[in-house]
Amino acid sequence: MAFTASDQKEFDMSLETGTTSPVDNNLDAEQRSIAPTSSDTDVEGKKDVSPYPPPKTFPHEIAFVTVVCAAQLMTQSGLALSIAPLAEISASFNSTSRDLTWASAAYSLTVGTFILVSGRLGDVYGHRLIFIIGFAWFALWSLLAGFAVWSNPRFFDCCRAFQGIGPALLLPNAVAILGRTYPPGQRKGMVFCLFGAVAPGGFILGATFSSLIAERLWWPWAYWICAIACAIFAVLGFLVIPYMPQEKPRPELSTFARLDALGGMLGVSGLILINVAWNQAAMVGWAVPYTYVLLIAGLIIVGLFLYVEGKAAHPLLPRSVFKGETGWVLGCMCAGWSSFGIVVFYYYAIMTNVESNTGLLVTAKWAGAALSGAIAAVTTGVLLARLPACVIMFLAMLAFSAGQALLASMPMGQIYWANAFLITILTPWGMDMSFPSGILILSNAMPAEDQGVAGSLVTTVVNYSISMGLGFAGTVETYVNDNGDNILKGYRGASYMGVGFAGLGVIVASCFMFVTWRASREK
């Protein structure tokens, strides 16, 4: 169908109103004010920075949204690069899969921790610039990770850790770009749903090609192709993302204060130490002294971080972010996404190590998640305009719980179309209902100058929860698998840990609904 002048006029009008159809006009005032908008003034009464200029044409918007959503796509693809072909990678290093546990954990660790500060970097230096740098960094370390085949597992693990900094730079700034480009409305909700929808597809894409390349060619090519793709997206980001001048810095604040550099260093350090402690304990046990020493040190540093944030002139975590709906939303996402990481990891572990499937076959079994996730994202985009956020979060937590319970109770040797298939259908609904709604609520709740912080907070919670959930589950697995003699028992124990996380999410979401209902009654 040709793109006509009337289509262009309708597109321009929709950008001005933030809608895509007359549906938005039917939204009542309560639904439109889920959270304060970010287009007027900030909490101090100062005028916000200007939003990014919208795409000029509909084809430009398609290219713009595609490139920004590629940040999510490549992040999840990068995660799959060391999960699906793990057997082939281990064989090339003459090591076991257990020896390369940190290949996945290191990537998730840096994605989940450096996100905390990368959003503020975008707020200060420009989200577009940091977005492009993120893809360039991702490309560089993907290239080096492939060359690690001629080195050793430790260098490969380090490359994976540095590779994860690329997505950490990308995700919050992608969210900020979308948040500052689109005003609150159905169009913004749908774009954020598309951003979340590519996550399961990205994982499947990465898992499929990395497994196929590892089996038919040579596993380093998966990393080199990833590097080429990231380099292309960096160039496309420069071409299609509109340039937006940054706001003038407040004269009373130095760059150090605007970045909240001290808070950032403390926050990242504390989160890394806690994460390393839990994930390392899953491999060596808590009897080794350095594990709990790292945990205690991490908790102390996080305590210092919270103290510094309370005194900072421009904190990474504004105090208002944990008030009202945002606090409940973050609690739900923390519990639900901890469960999600356990589902994905142990689904692959059970299928490969117990059912003796190849990585490529397991990826094919998980492929239904891509279609289910796309349907869930579109459905969520519609529901966001009609249901309160608390109801959507509750439904997301139910989906996480159902998928995790099916994994924990799945009989071995069962036909695929029973538990294994249903897991891939239900779990994406938890992902694609919780992520877009959570990110939209925080984006609307934060002023335009702090859109990077909003993106950082949501993506930090998501990725750090995945990594920490695996640490908790791995610890349970280690202590119940009869010293490695009964791996299935260990996997089931870890899965039941995931059931606990998902159940906690249901409880938090239920409280969220009750508090929201009571507040509406009082009004």
MARVEXMI-493861 format. One record per residue (C-alpha): x, z negated, y; residue in three letters; residue number from 1. Coordinates in pm, 1 decimal, padded with zeros to 6 digits. Each point is the difference from the previous one (the first is absolute). Layout:
px,pz,py,residuo,num
X,Z,Y,ALA,NUM
...
END
This chain:
px,pz,py,residuo,num
00000.0,00000.0,00000.0,MET,1
00141.1,00096.2,00340.1,ALA,2
00073.6,-00264.1,00261.4,PHE,3
-00223.6,00099.4,00294.4,THR,4
-00018.8,-00103.0,00363.8,ALA,5
-00309.7,-00207.0,-00072.8,SER,6
00190.2,-00181.4,-00274.9,ASP,7
00277.1,-00076.8,00249.0,GLN,8
-00251.9,-00136.4,00250.5,LYS,9
-00156.7,-00223.1,-00265.5,GLU,10
00346.7,-00115.6,-00108.9,PHE,11
00096.5,-00091.1,00359.2,ASP,12
-00322.8,-00196.2,00048.6,MET,13
00052.1,-00187.4,-00327.1,SER,14
00347.4,-00108.9,00106.4,LEU,15
-00133.7,-00133.5,00327.3,GLU,16
-00266.6,-00208.6,-00173.4,THR,17
00202.9,-00086.2,-00308.9,GLY,18
-00270.1,00136.6,-00232.8,THR,19
-00047.6,00288.5,-00236.7,THR,20
-00377.4,00007.9,-00017.6,SER,21
-00312.0,-00150.8,00154.9,PRO,22
00025.4,-00279.1,-00257.5,VAL,23
00203.2,-00208.0,00242.6,ASP,24
-00282.0,00010.6,00251.1,ASN,25
-00213.9,-00192.5,-00247.2,ASN,26
00243.7,-00287.3,-00031.8,LEU,27
-00132.0,-00316.2,00155.3,ASP,28
00197.3,-00210.4,00244.2,ALA,29
00099.1,-00251.8,-00262.9,GLU,30
00152.4,00264.8,-00224.4,GLN,31
00186.3,00156.6,00293.8,ARG,32
00159.6,-00334.0,00088.7,SER,33
00156.6,-00092.6,-00330.4,ILE,34
00310.0,-00065.5,00208.3,ALA,35
00097.6,00045.1,00363.4,PRO,36
00109.7,00347.4,00093.0,THR,37
00349.6,00081.1,00112.9,SER,38
-00077.2,00240.6,00278.6,SER,39
-00078.0,-00229.6,00289.9,ASP,40
00203.7,-00311.6,00064.9,THR,41
00213.1,-00232.4,-00204.3,ASP,42
-00052.0,-00369.3,-00054.9,VAL,43
00179.2,-00084.2,00322.1,GLU,44
-00216.4,00230.0,00209.3,GLY,45
00275.3,00255.8,00053.7,LYS,46
-00072.4,00365.9,-00043.4,LYS,47
00109.6,00134.8,-00336.7,ASP,48
00233.7,00290.2,-00045.3,VAL,49
-00163.4,00340.5,-00021.0,SER,50
-00108.8,00132.4,-00338.8,PRO,51
00182.8,00292.1,-00155.9,TYR,52
-00137.9,00337.2,00113.1,PRO,53
-00239.7,00130.2,-00268.4,PRO,54
00072.2,00320.5,-00193.3,PRO,55
-00100.3,00302.2,00207.6,LYS,56
-00176.0,00196.0,-00275.6,THR,57
-00151.3,-00070.2,-00338.0,PHE,58
00284.3,00179.6,-00187.2,PRO,59
00245.1,-00209.4,00203.2,HIS,60
-00189.0,-00313.0,-00103.0,GLU,61
00019.3,00100.0,-00366.7,ILE,62
00377.6,00047.1,00028.1,ALA,63
00034.5,-00324.9,00196.2,PHE,64
-00196.9,-00210.4,-00250.1,VAL,65
00177.1,00166.3,-00294.2,THR,66
00347.0,-00084.1,00132.0,VAL,67
-00093.8,-00358.3,00087.1,VAL,68
-00168.0,-00053.2,-00338.9,CYS,69
00315.3,00138.2,-00163.9,ALA,70
00161.8,-00334.2,00085.3,ALA,71
-00235.2,-00171.2,-00245.2,GLN,72
00031.3,00280.9,-00254.1,LEU,73
00380.9,-00006.4,-00008.0,MET,74
00014.5,-00380.1,-00002.8,THR,75
-00203.7,-00019.4,-00319.4,GLN,76
00184.2,00297.6,-00149.7,SER,77
00327.2,-00179.9,00065.4,GLY,78
-00125.5,-00305.8,-00186.5,LEU,79
-00080.6,00212.2,-00306.0,ALA,80
00347.0,00159.0,-00009.3,LEU,81
00149.5,-00297.3,-00184.0,SER,82
-00304.4,-00109.1,-00203.4,ILE,83
-00107.1,00313.8,-00187.1,ALA,84
00347.9,00135.7,-00100.0,PRO,85
00157.1,-00344.5,-00051.1,LEU,86
00098.9,00072.2,-00362.1,ALA,87
00193.7,00314.6,00095.0,GLU,88
00167.5,-00173.0,00295.0,ILE,89
00103.2,-00293.0,-00220.0,SER,90
00144.2,00233.4,-00262.3,ALA,91
00213.4,00181.8,00258.2,SER,92
00157.7,-00332.5,00100.5,PHE,93
00032.4,-00118.5,-00363.2,ASN,94
-00211.6,-00302.7,00085.9,SER,95
-00342.7,-00138.8,-00088.5,THR,96
-00321.1,00022.4,00199.5,SER,97
00028.1,-00373.2,00066.9,ARG,98
00338.0,00056.9,00167.5,ASP,99
-00168.0,00234.3,00249.2,LEU,100
-00289.7,-00227.0,00091.4,THR,101
00140.1,-00025.3,00351.6,TRP,102
-00021.6,00378.7,00040.8,ALA,103
-00372.4,-00044.3,00060.3,SER,104
00010.9,-00352.6,00139.4,ALA,105
00266.1,00080.8,00262.8,ALA,106
-00204.9,00290.1,00136.1,TYR,107
-00315.2,-00211.7,00025.7,SER,108
00199.9,-00287.7,00147.3,LEU,109
00135.7,00195.4,00296.7,THR,110
-00328.0,00183.5,00055.6,VAL,111
-00184.3,-00331.2,00014.2,GLY,112
00243.7,-00189.8,00220.3,THR,113
00143.0,00244.9,00254.1,PHE,114
-00352.2,00114.2,00084.6,ILE,115
-00032.5,-00331.2,00183.2,LEU,116
00233.0,00116.2,00278.6,VAL,117
-00032.8,00378.3,-00008.7,SER,118
-00339.8,-00001.2,00168.4,GLY,119
00145.1,-00185.3,00297.8,ARG,120
00285.0,00252.7,00013.0,LEU,121
-00267.3,00265.6,00037.8,GLY,122
-00177.4,-00197.5,00272.2,ASP,123
00325.5,-00021.1,00197.4,VAL,124
00172.7,00332.4,-00070.7,TYR,125
-00294.6,00223.6,-00088.1,GLY,126
-00200.6,00032.9,-00320.6,HIS,127
00066.7,00373.3,-00020.3,ARG,128
00377.2,-00049.2,00019.9,LEU,129
00010.4,-00275.5,-00263.4,ILE,130
-00231.8,00205.1,-00224.4,PHE,131
00241.1,00295.1,00007.4,ILE,132
00301.2,-00228.3,-00055.0,ILE,133
-00182.6,-00155.1,-00295.7,GLY,134
-00034.7,00332.4,-00179.3,PHE,135
00361.9,00090.8,00079.5,ALA,136
00122.4,-00335.4,-00139.2,TRP,137
-00222.6,00043.9,-00307.3,PHE,138
00152.2,00345.1,-00059.1,ALA,139
00359.4,-00125.4,00030.1,LEU,140
-00030.3,-00282.8,-00251.4,TRP,141
-00209.3,00205.7,-00241.9,SER,142
00287.6,00247.5,-00001.9,LEU,143
00254.3,-00276.1,-00065.8,LEU,144
-00217.4,-00156.3,-00272.1,ALA,145
00020.7,00327.2,-00190.4,GLY,146
00378.6,00007.0,00034.7,PHE,147
00010.7,-00353.7,-00144.2,ALA,148
-00016.4,00160.4,-00345.5,VAL,149
00379.3,00036.0,00026.7,TRP,150
00044.4,-00363.2,00102.5,SER,151
-00156.8,-00311.3,-00156.7,ASN,152
-00334.9,-00186.4,-00013.5,PRO,153
00097.9,-00238.8,00280.5,ARG,154
00058.6,00285.7,00243.7,PHE,155
-00329.0,00155.6,-00110.0,PHE,156
-00182.2,-00328.8,00066.6,ASP,157
00159.2,-00018.1,00346.4,CYS,158
-00107.2,00356.4,00075.4,CYS,159
-00354.6,-00089.3,-00101.5,ARG,160
00006.7,-00300.1,00232.5,ALA,161
00120.8,00208.2,00295.6,PHE,162
-00245.6,00274.5,-00095.4,GLN,163
-00284.2,-00250.1,00045.8,GLY,164
00090.9,-00051.9,00366.2,ILE,165
-00121.4,00355.6,00066.5,GLY,166
-00361.8,-00072.0,-00101.3,PRO,167
00025.3,-00331.4,00184.0,ALA,168
00068.7,00195.9,00319.0,LEU,169
-00269.6,00255.5,-00079.6,LEU,170
-00310.2,-00195.0,-00098.2,LEU,171
-00069.3,-00227.8,00299.2,PRO,172
00087.5,00271.6,00248.1,ASN,173
-00226.6,00247.1,-00179.5,ALA,174
-00280.1,-00256.1,00029.8,VAL,175
00083.4,-00053.4,00367.9,ALA,176
-00003.4,00373.7,00072.0,ILE,177
-00345.3,00032.9,-00154.6,LEU,178
-00119.9,-00319.5,00167.3,GLY,179
00106.6,00118.1,00345.4,ARG,180
-00123.5,00356.6,-00047.5,THR,181
-00357.0,-00071.8,-00107.9,TYR,182
-00245.5,-00226.1,00185.0,PRO,183
-00218.1,-00235.9,-00207.6,PRO,184
-00271.1,00193.5,-00180.1,GLY,185
-00085.0,00179.5,-00320.8,GLN,186
00273.6,00262.8,00046.8,ARG,187
00266.0,-00269.6,00021.6,LYS,188
-00142.0,-00171.0,-00307.4,GLY,189
00005.7,00321.7,-00199.4,MET,190
00359.9,00077.9,00100.4,VAL,191
00114.6,-00344.8,-00111.2,PHE,192
-00187.2,00049.5,-00327.6,CYS,193
00188.3,00326.8,-00052.4,LEU,194
00324.1,-00186.0,00070.1,PHE,195
-00085.3,-00248.2,-00274.3,GLY,196
-00135.9,00265.5,-00237.3,ALA,197
00335.1,00173.4,-00047.8,VAL,198
00159.7,-00315.4,-00145.8,ALA,199
-00112.4,00044.9,-00363.5,PRO,200
00058.1,00374.3,00024.4,GLY,201
00350.3,-00061.7,00132.5,GLY,202
00088.3,-00227.4,-00289.8,PHE,203
-00135.1,00247.9,-00254.3,ILE,204
00181.8,00287.7,00170.7,LEU,205
00329.4,-00188.2,-00008.2,GLY,206
-00049.5,-00122.1,-00355.5,ALA,207
-00100.1,00343.1,-00131.7,THR,208
00285.8,00196.3,00151.5,PHE,209
00265.3,-00266.2,-00062.9,SER,210
-00106.2,-00029.7,-00366.6,SER,211
-00013.3,00376.1,-00044.6,LEU,212
00334.4,00056.2,00170.0,ILE,213
00162.9,-00284.8,-00195.8,ALA,214
-00124.8,00136.5,-00333.0,GLU,215
00054.6,00371.2,00065.2,ARG,216
00283.5,00012.3,00253.6,LEU,217
00200.7,-00296.1,00135.8,TRP,218
-00137.1,-00313.0,00168.9,TRP,219
00219.0,00019.1,00319.0,PRO,220
-00189.5,00314.2,00099.5,TRP,221
-00310.6,-00212.1,00054.9,ALA,222
00188.3,-00189.5,00272.6,TYR,223
00152.6,00312.5,00150.5,TRP,224
-00341.4,00169.9,00019.1,ILE,225
-00134.0,-00316.6,00163.1,CYS,226
00282.4,00025.7,00255.6,ALA,227
-00088.7,00362.8,00077.0,ILE,228
-00368.6,-00086.9,00044.6,ALA,229
00081.1,-00290.3,00233.4,CYS,230
00227.2,00219.9,00211.4,ALA,231
-00279.3,00257.8,00032.8,ILE,232
-00250.3,-00266.5,00106.4,PHE,233
00246.7,-00131.8,00258.6,ALA,234
00013.9,00346.2,00159.3,VAL,235
-00378.2,00040.1,-00019.5,LEU,236
-00045.6,-00340.3,00161.1,GLY,237
00210.1,00114.9,00294.3,PHE,238
-00213.8,00313.4,00031.7,LEU,239
-00358.5,-00122.4,-00047.3,VAL,240
-00008.2,-00361.4,00122.1,ILE,241
-00064.7,00004.6,00376.6,PRO,242
00259.4,-00161.2,00222.9,TYR,243
-00121.2,-00311.4,00179.6,MET,244
00212.3,-00172.1,00266.8,PRO,245
00043.1,-00369.9,-00067.8,GLN,246
-00134.8,-00266.0,00229.6,GLU,247
00232.2,-00144.0,00261.4,LYS,248
00161.9,-00317.9,-00133.2,PRO,249
-00102.7,-00328.3,00153.5,ARG,250
00283.7,-00084.6,00241.2,PRO,251
00004.2,-00368.6,-00093.3,GLU,252
00078.9,00079.8,-00366.0,LEU,253
00332.9,00123.9,-00132.6,SER,254
00015.5,00251.6,-00284.3,THR,255
00100.8,-00286.7,-00230.8,PHE,256
-00317.0,-00187.4,00095.5,ALA,257
-00223.4,00307.2,-00021.0,ARG,258
00125.3,00067.4,-00351.3,LEU,259
-00023.5,-00369.8,-00090.3,ASP,260
00335.2,00060.8,-00167.6,ALA,261
00056.4,-00364.5,-00099.1,LEU,262
-00342.3,-00021.4,-00159.1,GLY,263
00055.9,00330.0,-00176.7,GLY,264
00332.8,-00108.1,-00148.5,MET,265
-00142.4,-00331.1,-00119.5,LEU,266
-00315.9,00159.4,-00139.0,GLY,267
00178.5,00274.0,-00192.1,VAL,268
00266.9,-00238.9,-00132.8,SER,269
-00254.1,-00255.8,-00117.8,GLY,270
-00223.1,00255.3,-00170.3,LEU,271
00297.3,00161.0,-00176.8,ILE,272
00128.2,-00332.7,-00135.1,LEU,273
-00342.5,-00105.0,-00129.4,ILE,274
-00057.3,00337.8,-00160.0,ASN,275
00344.0,00012.8,-00162.9,VAL,276
-00049.6,-00351.6,-00136.3,ALA,277
-00331.3,00078.8,-00169.7,TRP,278
00100.7,00340.1,-00136.3,ASN,279
00339.6,-00120.2,-00122.0,GLN,280
-00160.6,-00304.1,-00163.2,ALA,281
-00214.5,00239.1,-00201.6,ALA,282
00321.4,00131.5,-00159.1,MET,283
00225.4,-00307.4,-00025.1,VAL,284
-00249.3,-00288.2,00017.7,GLY,285
-00025.5,-00293.9,00237.8,TRP,286
00261.3,-00197.6,-00192.9,ALA,287
00269.3,00196.3,00185.1,VAL,288
00068.2,-00204.4,00317.8,PRO,289
00040.8,00284.7,00247.2,TYR,290
-00361.3,00114.1,-00050.5,THR,291
-00160.3,-00313.2,00140.8,TYR,292
00277.5,-00038.0,00259.3,VAL,293
-00092.1,00345.7,00131.9,LEU,294
-00368.8,-00094.8,-00004.4,LEU,295
00054.9,-00322.8,00194.4,ILE,296
00224.9,00175.4,00252.4,ALA,297
-00258.5,00274.8,00044.1,GLY,298
-00281.9,-00248.3,00059.6,LEU,299
00208.6,-00186.3,00259.2,ILE,300
00082.7,00323.3,00183.5,ILE,301
-00366.3,00109.0,-00003.9,VAL,302
-00086.2,-00339.8,00149.4,GLY,303
00253.4,00062.7,00277.3,LEU,304
-00149.8,00346.2,00047.9,PHE,305
-00347.5,-00145.0,00054.1,LEU,306
00141.9,-00254.3,00246.5,TYR,307
00183.5,00271.0,00195.7,VAL,308
-00313.4,00216.3,00003.3,GLU,309
-00193.6,-00286.4,00154.5,GLY,310
00249.2,-00012.3,00289.0,LYS,311
00072.6,00372.8,00040.8,ALA,312
-00109.7,00179.4,00316.6,ALA,313
-00087.3,00315.0,-00197.4,HIS,314
-00038.3,-00108.3,-00365.8,PRO,315
-00005.7,00233.7,-00297.2,LEU,316
-00310.1,-00182.6,-00121.4,LEU,317
-00235.7,-00071.2,00291.1,PRO,318
-00189.0,-00324.7,-00051.8,ARG,319
-00333.3,00178.7,00028.9,SER,320
00070.0,00212.1,-00306.0,VAL,321
-00088.1,-00281.2,-00239.5,PHE,322
-00326.1,-00086.7,00173.4,LYS,323
-00348.0,00123.5,-00081.5,GLY,324
-00038.9,00293.9,-00234.8,GLU,325
00367.9,00091.6,-00012.3,THR,326
00105.1,-00320.5,-00175.5,GLY,327
-00259.8,00045.4,-00273.8,TRP,328
00087.8,00366.7,-00041.9,VAL,329
00370.6,-00074.4,-00043.6,LEU,330
-00080.1,-00271.6,-00254.8,GLY,331
-00209.4,00241.4,-00205.1,CYS,332
00264.7,00270.8,00013.5,MET,333
00278.1,-00237.6,-00100.1,CYS,334
-00184.0,-00106.8,-00316.0,ALA,335
-00139.0,00342.3,-00089.6,GLY,336
00321.2,00196.7,00043.5,TRP,337
00200.4,-00259.2,-00194.3,SER,338
-00234.7,00081.8,-00286.5,SER,339
00037.1,00374.1,00056.8,PHE,340
00378.2,-00003.3,-00045.5,GLY,341
-00043.3,-00181.2,-00331.2,ILE,342
-00259.7,00251.6,-00122.6,VAL,343
00219.3,00303.5,00065.2,VAL,344
00326.7,-00144.6,-00131.4,PHE,345
-00142.0,-00149.7,-00319.0,TYR,346
-00224.4,00298.5,-00069.4,TYR,347
00317.4,00208.2,-00022.5,TYR,348
00182.7,-00274.4,-00192.1,ALA,349
-00272.3,-00035.2,-00263.3,ILE,350
-00047.4,00373.4,-00043.4,MET,351
00371.1,00077.6,-00032.0,THR,352
00139.4,-00307.0,-00179.2,ASN,353
-00297.0,-00092.9,-00221.1,VAL,354
-00196.9,00323.3,-00042.2,GLU,355
00322.3,00211.0,-00006.4,SER,356
-00123.8,00256.8,00253.4,ASN,357
00242.9,00207.9,00204.9,THR,358
00013.7,-00050.5,00374.8,GLY,359
-00159.6,00340.7,00055.6,LEU,360
-00289.5,-00081.6,-00234.7,LEU,361
-00063.3,-00333.3,00171.6,VAL,362
-00004.5,00176.3,00336.0,THR,363
-00256.3,00245.0,-00138.5,ALA,364
-00211.0,-00295.4,-00113.1,LYS,365
00019.9,-00149.8,00349.7,TRP,366
-00088.3,00331.2,00168.7,ALA,367
-00368.4,-00089.5,00030.3,GLY,368
00098.4,-00250.3,00267.8,ALA,369
00067.7,00281.4,00248.5,ALA,370
-00353.9,00140.9,-00015.7,LEU,371
-00156.4,-00344.5,-00012.3,SER,372
00207.0,-00108.2,00300.5,GLY,373
-00104.3,00304.8,00201.6,ALA,374
-00368.3,-00068.0,-00071.4,ILE,375
00049.4,-00367.1,00086.3,ALA,376
00165.1,00087.1,00331.8,ALA,377
-00279.6,00233.8,00108.9,VAL,378
-00261.1,-00254.6,-00107.2,THR,379
00178.9,-00273.0,00193.1,THR,380
00008.5,00219.3,00309.2,GLY,381
-00379.3,00021.6,-00013.8,VAL,382
-00051.6,-00368.0,-00086.1,LEU,383
00219.9,-00120.8,00286.3,LEU,384
-00263.3,00126.2,00243.2,ALA,385
-00282.9,-00173.8,-00184.0,ARG,386
00124.4,-00321.3,-00159.6,LEU,387
00190.2,-00301.7,00135.7,PRO,388
00368.1,-00017.8,-00089.5,ALA,389
-00057.1,-00311.3,-00211.0,CYS,390
-00229.4,00187.6,-00241.1,VAL,391
00249.4,00285.3,-00041.6,ILE,392
00279.5,-00248.9,-00068.0,MET,393
-00215.9,-00178.0,-00257.9,PHE,394
-00068.3,00328.5,-00181.2,LEU,395
00373.0,00082.4,00008.2,ALA,396
00089.9,-00334.7,-00155.6,MET,397
-00258.5,00055.5,-00275.0,LEU,398
00163.2,00335.7,-00078.6,ALA,399
00346.3,-00159.7,-00019.7,PHE,400
-00139.8,-00273.6,-00227.8,SER,401
-00174.0,00243.8,-00234.2,ALA,402
00307.8,00219.5,-00042.6,GLY,403
00229.3,-00296.2,-00060.9,GLN,404
-00238.8,-00163.2,-00249.2,ALA,405
-00023.1,00324.9,-00197.1,LEU,406
00380.4,00017.4,-00022.8,LEU,407
00034.8,-00362.3,-00109.7,ALA,408
-00258.9,00043.0,-00276.1,SER,409
00089.1,00354.6,-00113.4,MET,410
00039.3,00020.0,-00381.8,PRO,411
00305.1,00186.5,-00124.1,MET,412
-00074.7,00331.4,-00168.8,GLY,413
-00333.1,00031.3,00179.4,GLN,414
-00131.0,00344.2,00096.4,ILE,415
00116.2,00103.2,00348.9,TYR,416
-00352.5,00052.1,00136.3,TRP,417
-00079.5,-00370.5,-00025.2,ALA,418
00207.0,-00259.7,00189.4,ASN,419
00296.8,00221.0,00091.7,ALA,420
-00214.4,00264.7,00168.5,PHE,421
-00228.0,-00247.8,00178.6,LEU,422
00304.9,-00177.2,00145.9,ILE,423
00108.7,00321.8,00171.6,THR,424
-00351.7,00055.1,00137.0,ILE,425
-00074.7,-00351.2,00129.5,LEU,426
00337.3,-00109.7,00140.7,THR,427
00021.0,00270.4,00273.4,PRO,428
-00328.8,-00125.7,00144.2,TRP,429
00171.7,-00329.3,00073.8,GLY,430
00286.7,00183.5,00169.3,MET,431
-00203.0,00246.1,00202.4,ASP,432
-00268.1,-00243.8,00112.0,MET,433
00231.4,-00283.3,00105.8,SER,434
00283.8,00192.1,00167.8,PHE,435
-00197.4,00222.9,00242.7,PRO,436
-00244.2,-00273.7,00098.7,SER,437
00277.4,-00255.4,00049.1,GLY,438
00218.2,00232.1,00202.0,ILE,439
-00295.5,00115.3,00212.5,LEU,440
-00104.8,-00356.0,00083.8,ILE,441
00350.9,-00098.4,00110.3,LEU,442
00050.1,00325.9,00189.4,SER,443
-00319.8,-00058.7,00196.6,ASN,444
00086.0,-00365.7,00055.7,ALA,445
00344.1,00066.1,00152.8,MET,446
00072.5,00147.8,00344.8,PRO,447
00152.2,00347.2,00010.1,ALA,448
00347.5,-00133.8,00082.8,GLU,449
-00002.0,-00202.0,-00325.2,ASP,450
-00129.7,00268.6,-00237.6,GLN,451
00338.2,-00001.8,-00174.6,GLY,452
-00035.4,-00372.9,-00063.9,VAL,453
-00345.4,00058.0,-00149.7,ALA,454
00139.2,00265.8,-00231.0,GLY,455
00297.8,-00218.0,-00091.3,SER,456
-00215.6,-00296.7,-00090.3,LEU,457
-00236.4,00186.3,-00232.0,VAL,458
00268.9,00199.7,-00177.0,THR,459
00224.1,-00307.3,-00027.6,THR,460
-00279.3,-00191.5,-00171.9,VAL,461
-00072.6,00291.4,-00235.0,VAL,462
00356.1,00079.6,-00107.7,ASN,463
00132.7,-00354.8,-00001.0,TYR,464
-00300.3,-00115.5,-00203.2,SER,465
00069.3,00271.4,-00257.9,ILE,466
00360.4,-00112.8,-00034.4,SER,467
-00079.3,-00372.6,-00007.5,MET,468
-00283.9,00051.4,-00246.3,GLY,469
00243.7,00167.7,-00237.1,LEU,470
00239.4,-00291.7,00044.7,GLY,471
-00266.5,-00253.6,-00097.9,PHE,472
-00118.3,00215.8,-00290.8,ALA,473
00355.3,00057.0,-00120.9,GLY,474
00063.4,-00374.3,-00001.4,THR,475
-00310.3,-00055.6,-00214.3,VAL,476
00107.2,00281.8,-00231.8,GLU,477
00345.7,-00152.5,-00045.9,THR,478
-00135.8,-00341.4,-00094.2,TYR,479
-00272.5,00110.5,-00244.7,VAL,480
00157.9,00292.4,-00189.5,ASN,481
00174.1,-00222.2,-00258.8,ASP,482
00348.6,00080.7,00130.6,ASN,483
-00070.7,00372.6,-00010.9,GLY,484
-00127.3,00004.2,-00358.8,ASP,485
-00361.7,00060.5,00102.9,ASN,486
-00003.7,00238.5,00295.2,ILE,487
-00374.6,00061.6,-00023.4,LEU,488
-00067.5,-00371.5,00040.4,LYS,489
00217.7,00002.1,00311.6,GLY,490
-00179.3,00303.7,00141.0,TYR,491
-00338.8,-00162.2,-00057.5,ARG,492
00115.7,-00319.3,00168.4,GLY,493
00113.6,00199.4,00302.1,ALA,494
-00332.4,00185.4,00005.5,SER,495
-00193.7,-00326.8,-00001.3,TYR,496
00209.5,-00103.9,00298.9,MET,497
-00133.5,00313.0,00167.6,GLY,498
-00354.3,-00101.0,-00092.8,VAL,499
00063.7,-00326.7,00182.5,GLY,500
00116.7,00179.7,00314.2,PHE,501
-00300.1,00233.9,-00004.5,ALA,502
-00236.0,-00292.3,-00059.3,GLY,503
00152.6,-00178.5,00297.6,LEU,504
-00073.2,00310.8,00205.4,GLY,505
-00365.5,-00012.6,-00106.2,VAL,506
-00021.6,-00365.5,00106.4,ILE,507
00159.1,00069.1,00340.0,VAL,508
-00228.1,00300.1,00055.3,ALA,509
-00304.0,-00211.4,-00092.7,SER,510
00101.3,-00260.6,00257.8,CYS,511
00053.7,00282.9,00249.8,PHE,512
-00356.3,00122.9,-00058.6,MET,513
-00142.7,-00351.6,00036.5,PHE,514
00186.6,-00066.0,00326.4,VAL,515
-00108.6,00337.7,00138.3,THR,516
-00363.7,-00061.7,-00100.9,TRP,517
00000.7,-00346.5,00157.5,ARG,518
00151.8,00134.1,00323.1,ALA,519
-00265.9,00271.6,00019.8,SER,520
-00274.6,-00259.9,-00051.7,ARG,521
00139.1,-00214.5,00281.3,GLU,522
-00007.0,00298.5,00235.6,LYS,523
END
